């Protein structure tokens, strides 16, 4: 089971991480979480393809770097963002 933050747009945790600490990954501990059930059928499972951000060299998913651009930019917009940030 995964847990989704009811306040943040794109923040969820696996069961193990949720159980370990009330304040994990610098996420505010006063935010409520709701359970997200796993898909019932195998073909419903979506596995994002990881990529490496050219700027911070951290693994990101779906063409968005959560560290550099907070996941707000598409791949094309992010390329422009990188040039401006350097």
N, CA, C and O of each residue as an XYZ file, in Angstrom:
344
protein
N       0.834     -1.176      0.000
C       0.000      0.000      0.000
C       0.881      1.241      0.000
O       1.955      1.254      0.602
N       0.425      2.262     -0.667
C       1.109      3.550     -0.657
C       0.220      4.558      0.046
O      -0.984      4.348      0.197
N       0.827      5.652      0.472
C       0.110      6.705      1.189
C       0.337      8.037      0.495
O       1.482      8.414      0.248
N      -0.730      8.757      0.175
C      -0.668     10.045     -0.516
C      -0.948     11.165      0.469
O      -1.883     11.089      1.266
N      -0.122     12.214      0.404
C      -0.344     13.400      1.228
C      -1.586     14.128      0.709
O      -1.721     14.351     -0.494
N      -2.484     14.494      1.613
C      -3.715     15.172      1.197
C      -3.505     16.666      0.975
O      -4.404     17.344      0.476
N      -2.328     17.193      1.338
C      -2.032     18.609      1.145
C      -1.140     18.864     -0.065
O      -1.331     19.849     -0.777
N      -0.174     17.992     -0.301
C       0.808     18.181     -1.377
C       0.333     17.491     -2.654
O      -0.211     16.388     -2.601
N       0.538     18.140     -3.800
C       0.077     17.602     -5.078
C       0.770     16.315     -5.483
O       0.124     15.417     -6.024
N       2.061     16.201     -5.236
C       2.818     15.066     -5.753
C       3.742     14.507     -4.671
O       4.964     14.532     -4.825
N       3.167     14.006     -3.583
C       3.980     13.434     -2.517
C       3.281     12.201     -1.972
O       2.171     12.286     -1.447
N       3.936     11.055     -2.100
C       3.397      9.834     -1.522
C       4.535      8.967     -1.011
O       5.685      9.122     -1.422
N       4.203      8.059     -0.116
C       5.184      7.194      0.524
C       4.745      5.741      0.441
O       3.554      5.441      0.365
N       5.721      4.847      0.457
C       5.393      3.426      0.570
C       5.058      3.131      2.035
O       5.298      3.959      2.914
N       4.518      1.973      2.280
C       4.119      1.589      3.640
C       5.316      1.586      4.590
O       5.201      2.032      5.731
N       6.467      1.085      4.128
C       7.652      1.016      4.987
C       8.119      2.395      5.426
O       8.409      2.602      6.605
N       8.195      3.345      4.491
C       8.640      4.699      4.836
C       7.635      5.389      5.751
O       8.022      6.075      6.696
N       6.366      5.211      5.476
C       5.320      5.839      6.305
C       5.393      5.337      7.739
O       5.157      6.097      8.678
N       5.718      4.063      7.912
C       5.773      3.461      9.247
C       7.011      3.879     10.034
O       6.996      3.841     11.265
N       8.080      4.276      9.350
C       9.357      4.550     10.010
C       9.365      5.839     10.817
O       9.953      5.884     11.897
N       8.728      6.880     10.317
C       8.863      8.174     10.966
C       7.661      9.055     10.684
O       7.023      8.944      9.638
N       7.362      9.929     11.629
C       6.270     10.876     11.408
C       6.735     12.074     10.591
O       5.910     12.788     10.021
N       8.050     12.307     10.523
C       8.586     13.434      9.758
C       9.704     12.923      8.856
O      10.884     13.065      9.179
N       9.331     12.329      7.727
C      10.299     11.702      6.834
C      10.551     12.570      5.606
O       9.632     13.226      5.116
N      11.762     12.579      5.115
C      12.155     13.314      3.905
C      11.813     14.797      4.007
O      11.407     15.404      3.016
N      11.969     15.386      5.185
C      11.692     16.811      5.404
C      10.274     17.205      5.012
O      10.037     18.344      4.609
N       9.346     16.291      5.125
C       7.937     16.569      4.824
C       7.248     16.956      6.130
O       7.467     16.299      7.148
N       6.416     18.009      6.130
C       5.755     18.433      7.373
C       4.961     17.297      8.020
O       4.196     16.609      7.344
N       5.140     17.103      9.317
C       4.474     15.992      9.991
C       3.020     16.292     10.347
O       2.334     15.426     10.890
N       2.532     17.504     10.054
C       1.130     17.815     10.328
C       0.233     17.597      9.110
O      -0.962     17.887      9.170
N       0.787     17.090      8.004
C      -0.015     16.784      6.821
C      -0.633     15.400      6.965
O       0.025     14.453      7.397
N      -1.896     15.297      6.601
C      -2.595     14.009      6.671
C      -2.312     13.185      5.417
O      -2.072     13.737      4.344
N      -2.342     11.868      5.559
C      -2.138     10.945      4.444
C      -3.374     10.080      4.269
O      -4.065      9.753      5.234
N      -3.640      9.714      3.020
C      -4.714      8.761      2.745
C      -4.127      7.581      1.981
O      -3.195      7.761      1.197
N      -4.651      6.382      2.193
C      -4.097      5.198      1.525
C      -4.412      5.183      0.036
O      -5.483      5.607     -0.397
N      -3.455      4.685     -0.732
C      -3.633      4.469     -2.170
C      -3.479      2.969     -2.381
O      -2.419      2.413     -2.095
N      -4.488      2.325     -2.863
C      -4.424      0.878     -3.090
C      -3.636      0.584     -4.357
O      -3.666      1.365     -5.308
N      -2.935     -0.536     -4.368
C      -2.236     -0.979     -5.570
C      -3.250     -1.429     -6.617
O      -4.340     -1.873     -6.257
N      -2.918     -1.324     -7.902
C      -3.817     -1.820     -8.951
C      -4.062     -3.321     -8.783
O      -3.180     -4.063     -8.350
N      -5.258     -3.746     -9.128
C      -5.602     -5.161     -8.960
C      -5.008     -6.040    -10.048
O      -4.643     -7.186     -9.787
N      -4.906     -5.521    -11.256
C      -4.403     -6.339    -12.353
C      -3.022     -5.863    -12.775
O      -2.717     -4.672    -12.724
N      -2.204     -6.802    -13.186
C      -0.816     -6.511    -13.524
C      -0.681     -5.472    -14.628
O       0.229     -4.645    -14.582
N      -1.573     -5.497    -15.625
C      -1.433     -4.568    -16.740
C      -1.772     -3.134    -16.345
O      -1.524     -2.216    -17.127
N      -2.329     -2.915    -15.159
C      -2.631     -1.563    -14.695
C      -1.415     -0.883    -14.075
O      -1.428      0.328    -13.852
N      -0.378     -1.645    -13.799
C       0.790     -1.083    -13.134
C       1.608     -0.264    -14.128
O       1.969     -0.741    -15.204
N       1.891      0.985    -13.742
C       2.686      1.879    -14.581
C       4.044      2.063    -13.920
O       4.131      2.510    -12.776
N       5.086      1.723    -14.634
C       6.425      1.913    -14.101
C       7.105      3.028    -14.878
O       7.446      2.850    -16.048
N       7.306      4.185    -14.236
C       7.951      5.290    -14.938
C       9.394      4.954    -15.293
O      10.073      4.237    -14.559
N       9.846      5.468    -16.402
C      11.218      5.253    -16.850
C      12.097      6.325    -16.216
O      11.861      7.515    -16.423
N      13.106      5.923    -15.447
C      13.955      6.921    -14.798
C      14.887      7.604    -15.790
O      15.237      7.044    -16.829
N      15.276      8.818    -15.449
C      16.244      9.578    -16.236
C      17.156     10.288    -15.243
O      16.838     10.379    -14.057
N      18.277     10.784    -15.722
C      19.198     11.535    -14.877
C      19.122     13.001    -15.283
O      19.256     13.337    -16.459
N      18.908     13.863    -14.304
C      18.864     15.302    -14.553
C      20.262     15.771    -14.953
O      21.238     15.451    -14.274
N      20.367     16.524    -16.043
C      21.658     17.022    -16.510
C      22.261     18.048    -15.558
O      23.479     18.218    -15.521
N      21.425     18.725    -14.797
C      21.926     19.793    -13.928
C      22.394     19.262    -12.570
O      23.535     19.496    -12.172
N      21.511     18.545    -11.858
C      21.868     18.098    -10.506
C      22.319     16.639    -10.463
O      22.802     16.174     -9.431
N      22.166     15.910    -11.580
C      22.583     14.520    -11.716
C      21.849     13.570    -10.763
O      22.399     12.546    -10.358
N      20.616     13.910    -10.412
C      19.785     13.048     -9.577
C      18.766     12.361    -10.474
O      18.335     12.928    -11.478
N      18.381     11.145    -10.115
C      17.388     10.409    -10.896
C      16.031     11.086    -10.782
O      15.585     11.439     -9.690
N      15.379     11.260    -11.935
C      14.043     11.842    -11.959
C      13.150     10.975    -12.837
O      13.639     10.127    -13.583
N      11.863     11.186    -12.749
C      10.892     10.370    -13.474
C       9.949     11.254    -14.271
O       9.720     12.415    -13.931
N       9.402     10.677    -15.346
C       8.409     11.348    -16.185
C       8.920     12.661    -16.758
O       8.136     13.580    -16.993
N      10.228     12.759    -16.985
C      10.795     13.944    -17.610
C      10.776     15.172    -16.734
O      10.824     16.293    -17.242
N      10.706     14.987    -15.412
C      10.657     16.131    -14.504
C      11.628     15.904    -13.348
O      11.659     14.824    -12.757
N      12.411     16.915    -13.034
C      13.326     16.832    -11.902
C      12.659     17.520    -10.715
O      12.389     18.720    -10.758
N      12.399     16.767     -9.671
C      11.719     17.335     -8.514
C      12.626     18.236     -7.690
O      12.137     19.109     -6.973
N      13.948     18.040     -7.779
C      14.856     18.878     -7.007
C      15.043     20.243     -7.671
O      14.913     21.271     -7.007
N      15.344     20.265     -8.959
C      15.664     21.523     -9.643
C      14.433     22.340    -10.021
O      14.436     23.564     -9.896
N      13.399     21.675    -10.477
C      12.249     22.412    -10.994
C      10.963     22.083    -10.253
O       9.880     22.453    -10.705
N      11.064     21.397     -9.129
C       9.889     21.010     -8.343
C       8.853     20.283     -9.171
O       7.670     20.299     -8.831
N       9.276     19.642    -10.259
C       8.346     18.880    -11.076
C       7.374     19.732    -11.859
O       6.377     19.221    -12.368
N       7.647     21.037    -11.968
C       6.699     21.945    -12.605
C       6.881     22.056    -14.113
O       5.977     22.524    -14.806
N       8.024     21.636    -14.632
C       8.319     21.847    -16.034
C       8.293     20.546    -16.817
O       8.624     19.488    -16.282
N       7.906     20.620    -18.069
C       8.018     19.467    -18.959
C       9.473     19.361    -19.404
O      10.283     20.231    -19.085
N       9.805     18.316    -20.129
C      11.184     18.123    -20.588
C      11.650     19.324    -21.400
O      12.749     19.830    -21.173
N      10.836     19.786    -22.338
C      11.236     20.898    -23.198
C      11.417     22.178    -22.381
O      12.393     22.902    -22.574
N      10.492     22.456    -21.482
C      10.598     23.652    -20.653
C      11.791     23.542    -19.712
O      12.451     24.538    -19.415
N      12.064     22.325    -19.245
C      13.155     22.128    -18.309
C      14.506     22.392    -18.965
O      15.416     22.904    -18.313
N      14.649     22.049    -20.250
C      15.897     22.337    -20.958
C      16.168     23.832    -20.961
O      17.313     24.250    -20.786
N      15.147     24.636    -21.154
C      15.303     26.092    -21.106
C      15.640     26.518    -19.681
O      16.497     27.378    -19.477
N      14.972     25.922    -18.696
C      15.212     26.229    -17.287
C      16.674     25.975    -16.920
O      17.279     26.771    -16.201
N      17.243     24.872    -17.409
C      18.631     24.539    -17.102
C      19.576     25.609    -17.637
O      20.509     26.018    -16.947
N      19.338     26.060    -18.855
C      20.198     27.083    -19.457
C      20.127     28.361    -18.639
O      21.155     28.985    -18.377
N      18.936     28.757    -18.234
C      18.764     29.976    -17.454
C      19.377     29.849    -16.068
O      19.915     30.823    -15.541
N      19.306     28.667    -15.469
C      19.806     28.464    -14.112
C      21.325     28.475    -14.053
O      21.901     28.924    -13.062
N      21.974     27.996    -15.085
C      23.445     27.939    -15.082
C      23.982     29.322    -15.172
O      25.198     29.512    -15.185
